[in-house]
């Protein structure tokens, strides 16, 4: 039923565009100069919609149309890195809002002095994973540190992880309950009296891989467990995907080890202002706009580059 609904939605979108273009053609044929401002505006709207649909076509992966789980983890840089992680959290939440997606923080570990050590966000909406998977990697910030008394320039690193939301019914990833160690504990940090007093936080250890997933932001132990399992299924899918890519690369004779610290983008706030994607060389000079969530240019340029 979901597949039928998605196909009907695509058909209706294209049919609506066709009707708008046909009406536009008829109005242009009237040669009425007074209609020009309205016609130009409609042409721009149609072009923008077609551009969006063009990028949707590039998203053909098995989970590209689905929801995403975004994890942000502070790396090297101490308090500066934790503050940088909080800045990226804000950037992605604003991007999600601009894009019409809903977001929910399912796990958060705050920093000691400022910022956050890590956060996991569930982002829901059509093509959420398809767009956000372009953000996976290490993000580098260069700025004058607000936490340095001498106000020196610091470089901070944050890792962004993007996982698809794999449902329990999906045959691609199956989890044996016997492979799980589930610990229940009291939540730490902000969250209200119920969260503080009752053991609602969940820690799941996947014995075959040694992977550990935690979730504590919900009041319900059951909901925290479900959210933790969502993250675990997504990470197991990523492991499976990486293994397949390694096998294909090895067969082609071009295998290279994928390092955790592969830097994808630099955000330079001093001595000049520039955000640059190192995979595509796409740049933006308005760093504030980027940090306010305007990252579509980076997403689209990367999607185009991997289709060439």
C-alpha positions in Angstrom: 0.0 0.0 0.0 2.9 2.3 0.8 4.4 1.6 -2.7 1.1 2.3 -4.4 0.7 5.6 -2.4 4.2 6.7 -3.4 3.6 5.9 -7.0 0.3 7.8 -7.0 2.0 10.8 -5.4 4.7 10.8 -8.1 2.1 10.5 -10.9 -0.1 13.3 -9.5 3.0 15.6 -9.1 4.0 15.2 -12.8 0.4 15.5 -14.0 0.0 18.8 -12.0 3.2 20.1 -13.5 2.0 19.2 -17.0 -1.3 21.0 -16.4 0.5 24.1 -15.1 2.9 24.2 -18.0 0.0 23.7 -20.5 -1.9 26.6 -19.0 1.2 28.7 -19.1 1.7 28.0 -22.7 -1.9 29.0 -23.5 -1.5 32.3 -21.6 1.8 33.1 -23.4 0.0 32.5 -26.7 -2.3 35.4 -25.8 0.6 37.9 -26.2 -0.7 40.1 -23.3 2.2 42.1 -21.9 0.3 42.8 -18.7 0.5 39.1 -17.8 4.3 39.0 -18.1 5.2 39.5 -14.4 2.8 36.7 -13.3 4.0 34.4 -16.1 7.7 34.9 -15.2 6.9 34.1 -11.5 5.0 30.9 -12.5 7.9 29.8 -14.8 10.4 30.2 -11.9 8.1 28.1 -9.6 7.8 25.4 -12.2 11.6 25.4 -12.9 12.3 25.1 -9.1 9.9 22.2 -8.8 11.4 20.4 -11.8 14.9 20.9 -10.3 13.7 19.3 -7.0 12.2 16.3 -8.9 15.4 15.9 -10.9 17.3 15.4 -7.6 14.6 13.0 -6.3 15.3 10.8 -9.4 19.0 10.6 -8.3 17.8 9.1 -5.0 17.3 5.5 -6.1 18.8 3.6 -3.1 16.6 1.1 -1.2 16.2 3.4 1.7 16.6 6.8 0.1 12.9 7.6 0.3 12.7 6.8 4.0 13.4 8.4 7.3 16.9 9.0 8.6 18.7 8.7 11.9 21.4 11.4 12.3 24.1 11.1 14.9 26.6 13.9 15.8 29.7 13.0 17.8 32.3 15.5 19.1 35.8 14.6 18.2 39.2 16.2 18.7 39.1 19.7 20.1 37.7 19.5 23.7 35.1 22.1 24.6 35.4 23.7 21.2 34.5 20.4 19.5 31.5 19.9 21.8 30.4 23.5 21.0 30.9 22.7 17.3 28.7 19.5 17.7 25.9 21.7 19.2 26.3 24.1 16.2 25.9 21.3 13.8 22.9 20.0 15.7 21.2 23.4 15.3 22.2 23.5 11.6 20.6 20.1 10.8 17.5 20.8 12.9 17.0 24.1 11.0 17.6 22.3 7.7 15.0 19.7 8.6 12.5 22.4 9.4 13.2 24.3 6.2 12.7 21.1 4.2 9.4 20.2 5.8 10.7 17.2 7.8 9.9 16.5 11.4 12.7 15.8 13.9 13.0 14.3 17.3 16.0 14.0 19.6 16.2 10.4 20.8 19.5 10.6 22.7 21.6 13.5 24.0 24.8 13.7 26.0 25.7 17.2 27.1 29.2 18.5 27.3 30.8 19.4 30.7 31.3 23.1 30.0 29.4 23.8 26.9 27.8 22.2 23.8 27.2 18.4 23.5 29.3 15.3 23.4 26.8 13.5 21.2 23.2 13.6 19.9 21.0 11.2 17.9 18.1 12.7 16.0 15.3 10.9 14.2 14.4 12.9 11.0 11.2 11.8 9.3 9.9 12.7 5.8 10.1 11.6 2.2 13.7 11.4 1.0 15.1 12.3 4.4 17.8 9.6 4.3 18.5 10.1 0.6 19.5 13.7 1.2 21.1 13.4 4.6 23.4 10.5 3.6 25.5 13.0 1.7 26.4 14.5 5.1 28.1 11.4 6.5 31.8 12.1 7.5 33.9 14.4 9.5 33.1 18.2 9.6 36.0 20.6 10.4 35.6 24.0 12.0 38.3 26.7 12.1 37.6 29.8 14.2 38.8 32.1 17.0 37.9 30.1 20.1 35.4 31.7 22.5 36.7 29.3 25.2 40.3 30.4 24.9 41.3 33.4 27.1 43.9 34.3 24.6 41.3 34.2 21.8 43.5 32.0 19.6 42.4 30.2 16.5 41.3 26.6 17.1 40.4 23.7 14.8 37.6 21.3 15.9 36.3 18.1 14.4 32.9 16.4 14.6 31.8 13.2 13.1 28.3 13.0 11.5 26.8 9.6 11.1 23.6 9.0 9.0 21.7 5.8 9.1 18.5 4.7 7.4 15.5 3.8 9.4 15.3 0.0 8.9 12.0 -1.5 10.2 11.8 -4.7 12.2 9.9 -6.3 9.4 12.6 -5.6 6.8 14.2 -8.9 5.7 17.5 -7.3 4.9 18.5 -6.9 8.6 17.4 -9.5 11.1 18.4 -9.3 14.8 18.4 -12.4 17.0 17.1 -11.5 20.5 19.7 -13.9 21.9 22.5 -11.7 20.5 21.4 -8.7 22.6 22.4 -7.6 26.1 19.8 -5.1 27.3 20.6 -2.9 30.3 18.1 -0.6 32.0 19.4 2.4 34.0 18.3 5.9 35.3 18.6 8.7 32.8 21.1 11.4 33.3 20.8 15.1 32.5 17.6 17.1 31.8 14.4 15.3 31.2 11.9 15.9 34.1 11.3 14.1 37.4 9.9 10.9 35.8 12.9 10.5 33.6 15.3 11.1 36.6 13.6 8.9 39.2 12.6 5.9 37.1 14.9 3.5 35.2 13.8 4.3 31.7 17.2 4.6 29.8 18.2 1.7 27.7 21.6 0.4 26.7 21.7 -2.4 24.1 24.9 -4.4 23.3 25.0 -6.4 20.1 27.2 -9.4 21.1 28.4 -10.5 17.5 29.7 -7.0 16.7 30.3 -5.5 20.1 28.2 -2.5 19.1 26.6 -0.5 21.9 23.5 1.7 21.5 21.9 3.9 24.1 18.7 5.9 24.3 17.3 7.9 27.3 15.3 10.8 26.1 11.8 9.2 26.2 9.8 8.8 29.4 8.8 5.3 28.3 11.3 2.4 28.7 9.6 0.7 25.8 9.9 3.7 23.5 13.6 4.1 24.4 14.2 0.4 23.6 12.4 0.8 20.2 14.5 3.9 19.3 17.7 2.1 20.3 16.8 -0.9 18.1 16.2 1.5 15.2 19.7 2.9 15.6 21.1 -0.6 15.9 19.3 -1.9 12.7 20.6 1.2 10.8 24.2 0.6 12.0 24.0 -3.1 11.1 22.8 -2.1 7.6 25.7 0.3 7.2 28.2 -2.5 8.1 26.6 -4.8 5.6 26.7 -2.1 2.9 30.4 -1.3 3.6 31.3 -5.0 3.4 29.5 -5.2 0.0 31.4 -2.1 -1.3 34.7 -3.5 -0.1 34.1 -6.8 -2.0 33.1 -4.9 -5.2 36.2 -2.6 -4.9 38.5 -5.6 -4.3 37.2 -7.4 -7.4 37.8 -4.2 -9.4 41.3 -3.9 -8.0 40.7 -0.5 -6.5 40.0 -1.2 -2.8 41.2 1.4 -0.4 40.7 1.3 3.4 38.0 3.7 4.6 39.3 5.7 7.5 37.1 7.1 10.2 38.7 10.6 9.9 37.9 11.2 6.3 37.2 14.9 6.3 34.4 15.9 3.9 33.8 19.6 4.7 35.6 22.6 6.3 33.8 25.6 7.9 36.3 28.4 8.2 35.2 31.4 10.2 38.7 33.0 10.6 40.8 34.5 9.1 38.3 34.5 6.2 34.8 33.1 5.9 34.2 30.1 3.7 32.5 26.7 3.8 34.0 24.2 1.3 33.1 20.6 0.5 36.3 18.7 -0.2 34.6 16.0 -2.3 33.0 18.3 -4.8 34.9 21.7 -4.2 31.5 23.3 -3.8 31.9 26.5 -1.8 29.7 29.0 0.0 30.9 32.4 1.3 27.9 33.1 3.5 28.9 30.9 6.5 26.1 32.2 8.7 23.4 31.1 6.2 25.0 27.6 6.0 25.1 27.3 9.8 21.4 28.4 9.8 20.6 25.3 7.7 21.0 26.4 4.1 23.0 23.3 3.0 21.0 22.3 -0.1 23.8 23.5 -2.4 26.2 21.0 -0.8 23.7 18.2 -0.8 22.8 18.7 -4.5 26.3 19.2 -5.7 27.4 15.9 -4.1 24.4 14.0 -5.5 25.3 15.2 -8.9 28.9 14.3 -8.6 28.2 10.6 -7.6 25.9 10.2 -10.7 28.6 11.1 -13.2 
